[in-house]
Amino acid sequence: MALIIDHECINCDVCEPECPNGAITQGEEIYVINPALCTECVGHHENAQCVEVCPVNCIDKDSEHVETETGLYQKYLHLIKED
């Protein structure tokens, strides 16, 4: 499952540089996560780094983009292949 940033986001800028896939960008009002690039850090880290550093706990699983651990790993493999 990709992650999503909710409207509790305070635009503190700590999550964006932590994303190894470049999935987090500044949106019009808050930071946003591109579900096509989000692997929840599978393949890179044990835990999602954006969730680890978020001071207001505003990053959750995105119920509109349900993926298995295997699917996230396959996405990771595809993303690193493109680099």
RARA-V883064 format. One record per pair of residues at least 6 apart in sequence whose ideal C-beta (glycine too) atoms are under 7 Angstrom apart, sorted by the first residue. I is the first residue (numbers start at 1). J is the second residue. Records with the same first field share a line. If there is no record, write none. Layout:
I=J ; J
//
This chain:
1=61 ; 62 ; 65 ; 66 ; 67
2=33 ; 35 ; 38 ; 62 ; 65 ; 67
3=33 ; 38 ; 40 ; 48 ; 50 ; 59 ; 60 ; 61 ; 62
4=33 ; 60 ; 62
5=30 ; 31 ; 32 ; 33 ; 58 ; 59
6=58 ; 60
7=30
8=56 ; 58
9=30 ; 31 ; 58
10=56
11=30 ; 31
12=55
14=53
15=24 ; 31 ; 50 ; 53 ; 54 ; 59
16=24 ; 25 ; 31
18=49 ; 50 ; 53
19=49 ; 50
20=41 ; 44
21=37 ; 38 ; 39 ; 79
22=37
23=33 ; 34 ; 37 ; 38
24=31 ; 33 ; 50
25=31 ; 32
35=62 ; 65
37=79
39=72 ; 75 ; 76
40=48 ; 72
41=47 ; 48 ; 49
42=69 ; 72 ; 73 ; 76
43=73 ; 76
50=59
51=59
//
